[in-house]
Amino acid sequence: MKDFLIDSLKDLKSYKGLIEDINKGLSPISSYGIVRENLGHILYGLNNHLNRKILLITNDEKKARVLYEEIKSLGASKAGFFSKKEVLFYDIDAAS
C-alpha cells in the first residue's frame, strides 16, 4: 500500500543509506543535519519501512511529548510515550 507521507523518503540517497546501515546491523549509526521539524516524519518512515520498533530517548520530556504527538498524528497507532517516573521535588512549584 502506498503512503504518500513517507514513500518520498525512499527517493533520498541519505535515507536509503540509513536504511541499508540499519539492515546491515551497523552500530552505532550517527546522523546529522536532520531538521527538528522533520524528525518525527523520518522516525515514522523508518518504523514503517523497516517494520521494526524504534526507541527514541530525548534529553527533555517536552521534546519527547512533541515528537510523540507528531508521530501519532502521522498515523502510528501503536506509538507510546513514557514520561519520567521519578518525582523531583525541585521541579514542583509551590502554590499558596
N, C-alpha and C positions, 0 to 999 in steps of 0.2 A: 504494500500500500504506500502511495506517495504521501509525503508530508512536506508541504511547501515551506514550512518553517525551518526545517533542518536539512532538506535534500541539497540546498545550495551550498552548504558547508562542505559537502563531498567534493566540490569542484576546486576547493582551496588547497594548494600544494602543502601548506604548513599543517592543515587539518589532516590531510591524508598521511603525512609523515607522523603526526601524533598518534593516529590510529595504528599505523604499522609498528611503531615503537611499543605501544601498549600490547599489541598482539604478539610481538616477539618476546615479551616479558622483560624488557629493559627496565632497569630501576637504578637510581631514581630518574625520573623524567622531569626536566625543567622546561618551563615555558615562560616567555617574556613577551611584552608588547600587547597583551590582551587588555582591551579597554574594559574597565569595571562594568560598564553597562552591557557588555556582551558576554560576560562570564556565565550568567545563568543560561543563556541561549546555547553556549558551547557545551556546558555540562549536560544540558538536556539532550543535545545532539549526540554526545558521546555515550550517554546512557542508552539511547535508542539504537545507535549504530553498532555498539559493541555488545548490547544485550547483557550488560553487567551492572552490578550495583556500584555506586560511587559514594564514597565518604569524603565530604569536604569539611575541613577544620579551619575555622577562622580565628582571628585574634580578638574578635569583637562580636558579642551576641547580636548587636543591632545589624551588623553586616550579614550575619548568618540568617537572621529573620528576613531581611530584604531579598537575599538570594533564594531562600525557600519560597517566598511568595512569588517571585519571578518564575521559578521552575514549575510551581503549581499552576500558575496562570497559563503556561505553555501546554499543559495537559498531562503532567506527570502525576497520575492519581495515587501512586504509591510513595511519593516523596514524604519524608519525615523530618521533623525538626526536634533536636534535643537541646533544651535550654540548660544553662549551668545549674547544677544541683545544689551546690553549697550556698548557704546563706552567709553573706558577709555583712556584718552589721554596719560597716562604714559605707556601704552602698545604699543604706536605707536612710531616707530623710525623716527627721522627726517632725511631727505635727503637733501643735499645741491647741 
